[in-house]
Amino acid sequence: VIKDRAAVDKIFFLRIMRILRIMVPRVFCMETAYLALIAAMLVARTYCDIWMIQNGTMIESGIISRDINLFKKHFYSYISVIPGIALVNNFLKLGLNELKLRFRERLTKKLYDRYLQGFTYYKMGNLDNRIANADQLLTQDVEKFCNSVVDLYSNLSKPLLDIALYIFKLTSAIGAQGPAIMMAYLLISGLFLTRLRRPIGKMTVTEQRYEGEYRYVNSRLITNSEEIAFYNGNMREKQTIHTTFKKLVDHLHNFIFFRFSMGFIDSIIAKYLATVVGYLVVSRPFLNLSHPRHLHSTHSELLEDYYQSGRMLLRMSQALGRIVLAGREMTRLSGFTARITELMKVLEELNAGKYERTMVSQQEKESDTAEKLVLVPGSGQVINKDNVIKFDHTPLATPNGDILIRDLTFEVKSGTNVLVCGPNGCGKSSLFRVLGELWPLFGGHLTKPERGKLFYVPQRPYMTLGTLRDQVIYPDTCEEQRRKGISDQVLKEYLDNVQLGHILAREGSWDSVQDWMDVLSGGEKQRMAMARLFYHKPQFAILDECTSAVSVDVEDYIYSHCRMVGITLFTVSHRKSLWKHHEYYLHMDGRGNYEFKPITEETVEFGS
């Protein structure tokens, strides 16, 4: 499985290049400008460092040889440079922070464009179970990934520039041999440490997954707090949260100890041994007494010489150490990259209509092979045609491939209301999910109007964030309402029709903003959904138990009004009072059989 491969290898570089193409779309864009700014500031900083070393050596030389003029000259030049150095450092920080934010902005927009394209967001949660917590991936992981990329850029480019410059300066001071030994040491230790660090990438992926699960458990508690409270479920929920949290904590403990042992080896090899090698290298020309330099040098010249090359070598060995440590950052980054890539892959496949569920157990697969072979998601054909809904030899099945009805065939023309009835789990909701194109067709033909002309009113209506007007016209915006030429006066009539006029009176204006999910009662929400239906005037509406909390007289009015404006209804309901508003009934028995018959006087009398 690709999923767990999170190491620094060829795949990692290919993946990161793909994501970078999203974050830096063109050669000339603000991102490139900031990348250049960061690079320039890093070079400037290294030059500042070299200048500080040289200048500092001269100041110390002035102090040791008690030369006041030498001391003053370099001391004042040191003071004059301070503002410049401070500017360079803060420009660097500015560049890094801006770049992180811009990267995050680009990547987030790109991912959300794909996530909210068509029904991808629905499919990801309901039809495909490869990604459990998309919310965390789209928010936290994207941010961490962008921070990680930019930090890596600065952590790698500065030491690389440093090494280049120091090698250049040192070669002229003590010959090429010293820097060459240092570089060889870097390569060998770097390769060794990268091998040791392999597990960090995988551990990062697991950490993010556990964090996501933990957040999900918490948000479920908030979403369902009322139901849980009625059940006195606090102890049970506490257990669930503790269990999830414990998983996360145990993993983090392991991670901390792994990093401890890695850090121990890291710091010995990358920091301290590098310094040891540095000392050995820099002492060679000095301790070799036959070296021409020793024959003519004074003590203080030797000291200056040693200080300069010694410090530069020290800086160089630190830079080498930093590169080796940047490998660690890279391994962490490979973890985030794997997660973001996985998200992008799943989004692409869902947009192309492919999805996977990895839950079907082996036995099921073997016993049902014959049945399962028939079902290819998306092999059915949807034909768009106005004023008719027609199922033509269509199997009704869940995305898992469980067949509810083998072969469904019936036709409904505009003006013919249908009552859908049957026990729970017989496939009523599945029928509507197929009609709304949320679920794939597994064969046959389905003729129906295009998506906007078919409206689904669920049992628990959704109230959006926003104003009172937004509740009635959702998902339209104010501009679209104007474009349709529907005035606020008409909206008010819709509300009065479903006996919700008092809400407009109470709020005082269409633009009042509330948390409507909480403010409106169950029955009010259902009536609001009806007002929404009148506003949209679709050809067909599916009413899913959606008047269960509404009084019979309002219900009567709603049904007559729909008939009057030409909305054809599919109703799921157990209410006897509704039979008179329908011409046909579709009864499913839950065992794979169904009947589609006209409603006659006897049916209504008989009541089922």
N, C-alpha and C positions, 0 to 999 in steps of 0.2 A: 504494500500500500504506500502510495506517495506521501500520504498524510503525515506520517511521523518522520519523514526525512527532513531534518532541520539541521543540516551541518553546513560548514563553509566549503562548498564544492562548486562544480560547474553549474549544477542546477540552480544553486543559490544565485550565482552571478547572472544567469539568464533571467531568473525571476525578477531580480532587482532592476535589471535593465528595462524590463517590461513596465515596471511600476514607475521608474524614473521617466520613461517617455510620457507618462500621464502628467507627472509633476513638473517636468520641464518640456512643454509642448513644442516650443520653437527655439531656434538658435538665439534670436533676439527677443527676449522677454524679461520682465522684471526679475524673474528667478535667476536668469543667467547673470544679470547685473549684480545681484547680491552675492552669487557664487564668486564672481570676479572681485567684488569688494572684499569678501572674506579672504580670498587668496592674497590680494594686495596687502591687506592689513597684516596677514601672517608673515609675509616677506618683510614688511616694514618692522614687525616686532622682532624678527630674528636679527635684522640689521641693528635695531636698537640694542638687542642683547650683546651683539659683538662689540658695538661702540661702548656700551657700559663696561664690558670686560676690559677693553683696552684703556678706557678712561680711568676706570677704577684702579687698574694696575699702576697707571701713572700717578694717581693721587697717593696710593700706598708707597710707591717709590719715592715720591716727594717727602712723605712723612718719615720714611726710614732713613733717607739720605739727608734729612733736615734741610731741604731746598725749598724755601718759602715761595719763591716765584713759580717754580714748577707746580707746587701744591695749589697756589691761588689760581693760576691759569686753568688747570683742569677742574678745580673745585667750582669755579664760576661757570665754566662751560657745562658742567654737570647740572647746575641749578637751572641754567637757561633751557635745557632740553626737557626738563620734567613735564611741562604742559603738553609738549608734543607726544611724549610717551603715553601720558594719561589718555590723550585723544585717541591714539592708535588702539589702545586696549578697549576703550568703550565703543569705538566704531566697530571693532570686531564683535563685541557682544550684541550691538544693534543688528549687525548683519545676520548673525546666527539666529537671533530671536525672530526677526522678520522672515527669514527663510523658512524656519520651522512653521510659522503661521501660514505662509503662502503655500507651502507644500501641502499642509493639512487641508487648506481651503480647496485646492485643486482636486486632491484625492477624494475628499468627502463629497464634493459636488459630483464627480464622475461616478462614484459608487452609488450615490442616491439616485442619480439619473437611471442607473440600471435597476436598482432595487425597487423603485416606484414606477417602473415601466410595465404597462399592462398589469397582470396580476402577480408579478414575480414575488412581491412581498407576501402574498397569500400562499403561493405555492411553497415558498421557502419554509413557512411554518407548518403547513398542512399536508403537503404532498411529498415533501422531500425532507429527510431527517438527517442530512449530513451536517448541517450547521444548526446547533441548538440555540445559540444566543446571538442572533444577528445584531441586536441593539448594542451589545458590548463591542462587537467587532467594529461597527460603524462609528462608535464614539471613542472609547478608550484606546482600542488597539491601533486605530488610525493615528491618533495623537502620539502614542508611544512610538509607533513606527517612524513617523516623521521626525520626532526628536532624535531618535536613534540614528537615523540616516545623517542628519545634519551634524550631530556630535561626531559621528564616525568620520565625516568629511573633514571636520576641523582637527580631529585627533590624529588623522592620517596625514593630511597635507602639511601641517606644521612640522612634525618631526621629519618628514621626507625633505622639505625645503631646508630645514636646519642641517640635516646630515649633508646635503649637497654643498651648502655654503661652508660648513665647518671643514669638510674634506678639502674643499678648495683652499681655505685659509691655512689648514694644518699642513697640507702637502708642501706648501711653500715654506712652512716653519720647520717641520721636523722630518720631511720626506714622506714618501707614499706608503712606506711599509706599515707604519702605525695604524692609520685609518683602515688599511686593507685587513689587518688582523681583526680590528673591531667589527668590520662588516661581516667577516666570516663567522665570527662569534654570534652576531645577530641572526644570521641565516639558520645556523644549526639550532640555536636555542629556540628560535621562533617556530621552526617546524616541529620540534619536540613538544613545545607547549600547546600548539594547535591540536596535535594528536590527543593530548591529555584532556583538552577542553571539550572534546566532542559532545558529551552529554548535555552541556549547558543549553544548546539550542532546543533539544527535545524537552528539557525541564521548563524552559520559558513557555513553550507551547502549552504544556500541561498546566502550568501556573495560571496562564490566562484563561484556560478552560474552566478551572476550578473557581477562579474569581467570578467568571460569568455565571456559573451555576449558583454561587452564593448570592449574587445580586438578584438572580431570577427568583430564588426562594423568598427573598425579602420583598420584592415587588409584588409577588403573589399574595403575600400576607396583607399588604396595603390594599390591593385591588379587592380582595374578598373579605375585608376585615369584618363587615357586618355579619355575613353568614357564619364566619368562624366564631364570632362572639355569641351568636344565638346557640351554637353548639357547645359553648364553653371549651373551644378547641385550643385554648392557649398552651396547655402543657404539651399537647401533641405537636403543635406548630413549633414550640420551643425545641422539642426533640429533633424535628426535621432540620431546623436552622442549625442546631448544635452539630448534628451529624455532618451537614454540608460544610460548616465552618471548620470542623475538626479535620475533614479531608484536606481542606485548603491549608490549614495550619501545619498538619503533619508534612505535607509536601514542602511548605516553605521552610520548616525546620531542616528537612533533608537538604534542601537547596542551600540553606545558610551553611550547613556543615560541609557540603561539597565545595562551596565557594571558599570556605575557610581553608580547606586543605589545598585547593587550587591556588588561593592567594599566597599561601605560605611558600609553595614551590615557585609561583610567579615572582614574588618579591626577591627570593634568593637569586633566581636565575636572571631575571630581567633587570633588577635594580642593583643588588649588591655585588654579584659576581661581575656584572658589566663594569662597575667601578674598579673592581680589582684588576680586571684586564686593562682598564684605562691607566691605572697606576703603573702596571708593568710596561705598557707601551711607552708612556711618556718618560719613564725613568731611563729607558735604554740609552738614548743619545747623551743623557747627562752623566750616567754612571760609566759610560764607555770613555775612559780618560784619554784614549788616543785620538778621539774625535777632534777635528781641526778647531772646532768652536772653543774648546777649553783652553787652547794655547794663548788666545789673545783676549779673553773676556774678563771683565772685572766681576766682583761678587754681585754688585747690584744689577748689572746687565744680565747675568745668569738668572738672577731672581726674577727680573721682568720677563725674560724669555720663558722661564719655567711657569711663571704665573699665567702668562697668556696661553701657552700651549696646554698647560695643565687644565686650566679652566675650560678651554675650548673642548678638550678631550672629554672632560667631565660632562660638559653640556651635551657633547655628541653622544656619550654613552647613555645619558638620560633620555635623549631623543630616541636612541635605539630601543631603550627600555619601553618608551611610550608606544613605539610601533608594535612591540611585542604585546603590550597590554591592549592596544587597539584591536588586536586579534580577539580579545575577550568580548569587546563591544560587538565585534562582527558576529561572533557566535550567537550572542543574544539577539542581534538583528535578524539572523537567519531564522530564529523562532518566529518573530513577528512577520517576517516576509512570508514564511510558510502559511501563516494564518490568513494574511491578506490575499495571497495568491489563491488559496482554497476558496475564499469568499468570491473572488473574481471569477474563478472557474465555475462555481455553482451558479452564480448569477448569469453567466453567459449561457450555460446549458439550459437553465430554466427559461431564459428568454427565447431559446431555440426550441423550447417545448420538450426537453429531455429532463427526466428526473429519476432519482433513485430512492427507494426506501430500503434500509438495510436491516429490516426487522423480521422478515419472514423466516420462520425456523425451518431447519432442514426437513423434518418429517413432513410438514405441510407441503413443502415443495414437491417431495417425491409422490405423495399420495394424490396430489391434484395435477400432476403434470399434464394429463389429458386436457383438463379444463383450462389450466393456465395458458396452454399454448395458443388457445383461440384468442386470448385477450392481448391485443397490442394497443397500448394507450395511443390515442390520436389516430387510430386507423379508420374511425368513423368520419363522416363528412358533414360539415355544417353548411347549409344552404340558406342564404339570406333572402327572405321574401316577405313582403308586407302582409299584414292581416291574416296570417295563418300560422299555427304551430302544428307541426306534424312529425310524429315519431314513426320512422319506417324501419322495422326490424332492427331496433336498437337494443343491444343488451344494456341493462342498468347494473353498473358494478362500481364498487368503491375503488379508490386509487390503489389499494392493496391487491385488488384483483378478486375480492369476494363478490360473487354474482348474486344480485338481489332478484332480478327478473331477467330471464334468458333472452326474451324477445318481445319487446314492447312495440306495439303498433297502434296508434290512434291519431285522429286529426281533429283540430279545433279551429273553427273560423272565427273571425271577429264577431262579437255580438253573442257568442255562446258561452255562458259562464259555466265553469266546471268545479264541482266540489270534489276534493281529493280526500279520501278517508281510508282508515285502516289502522291496525295496531301500531304501537311504537316500534321503531326499528324496521318497518316494512319497506322503507326506501322513499318516503315522501320527501325528506330533505334532500336525499341524493338526486331525486328527479329534478329538483329545483337547481341544485348545484350544476347539474349537466345543462339545464336550460340557460343558466346564467353564464355558461362557459367557464365556470371555475374548475370543473372537473373535466377530464378528457373524455371523448367519445371512444368506446371500445369497438365500434363497428356500426354498420347501418348508416342511415341518413337522418339528419335532423333538420327540418325546414323551420325557420323562425325569423321574425323581424331582426334587424341589426340591434346590437346591444343597447343602444340608448332608448329604444322604443319598448323595452321590456323592463319593468320596474319591480323590484323585490322589496316587500315590506316585512321585515323579520319580527319575531315575537318580542325581542328586546330591541327596540329601535335605538339607533345610534344618534346621539346629539353631539354636534361638532363644537369645537372651541370657537367662540365668537358671539355675535349679536343675536338678538331675537330673530331678525330678518334671516340671518344665515341658517337658522334652524328650519325655516319653511322652504328656503330655496336650495338647500344643500343638494348636490355639490356645486351648484352654480355660484358665481360671485355677483356682486351688486351690478357690475357692468353688464354681465350676461342677462340679468333680469331686465335691465333697461333695453338691451338689444332685442329681447323677446317682446318688448312693449307691454309688459305686465306692470300695472301701477301698484303702489302701496295700498291703494283703496281696494283693489282686487284681492291682494294678500289678506287684508282685514276681513273681507267677505269669507275667504277660505277658513280663517280662524273662527269666525262666527258660526259658519256651517257646522264645524265639529265641536261647537260649544267651548271654544278656548278664548273667546273675545276678552274674557276677564283678565287674561294674562297680559295682553297688550295694554289694557286699562291700568293694570297694577304697575307695570314697568314704566308706562308713560311714553315710551318711544320705541321705534323699531331698532334703534341703535344701542339699546341697553345690553351690556355684557354681563353674563352670569355663568356659573358652572351649571349648565342646563341639565347635565346628567343627574345632579343632586337636587336642583331646585324643583324640577317637575316630578310629579308622582308617576307611578306606572301607567295609570289610565291616561294621564295627560300626555305622556310620551307617545303612547299608541295613537292618540288622536292627532298629535303633532305630525306623526308619520303619515296620517291620512291627509292632512292639509298639504303635506309635501307631495303626496301622490296627485292631489287635485292640481297643484301648481305645475307638475311636470306633464300631466295628461299623456301618459304613454299609451301604446296600443293595447298592451297586455300588462296586467299586474298580478303578482303572486302574493297572496295574503297568507302569511304563515302564522296561524293562531293569533293574528295580530289585532283582533278586537276582543281578546279574552278578558281584558279589564275595562271594557267599555259597555255602557248600558245598552239595552236592546233597542231603545228608540233611536239613539244616536247611530247605532249599527244599521238600523233600517234606513235611516237617512243616507248614510254613507253609500250603501249598496244602490239605492235608487239614483243617487247623484252620479255614481260611476256609470250606471247604465245610460243616464241622460247625456253625459259628455262623451260617451263612446269608449269607455275603458273596459276591456274584457277581463274577467277575473278568473284566476285559479285560486280557490280558497282551501286551506286546510283548516278544518274546524270540527269540534264535536258538538256544536250547538244545533239543536233541532230547528230553532227559529230561522236558520239560514237556508234550509232546503228550498224554500219558495223563491229565493233569488237566483237559483241555478237551473240550467237546462239538462246538464249531464252530470253523472258522477263517475269517478275513477276510484275503484276500490281495490286496494292491494291487501293480500291476506298475510304477508310476511313470510310465506313459504314459496315464493317465486311465482304465484298465480295472481292474475288481476282481472277485473272486468270493467269495461267502459260502456255504460248504458245511459239512455235518456232517463230523466227523472219524470215519473208519471204521478198521477194523483195517489195511486196506491203506495208508491215509494214514500211520498211525503207522510201519508197516513201511518205507514208502517214504521217510518222514522229511522231506517238504517239501510 
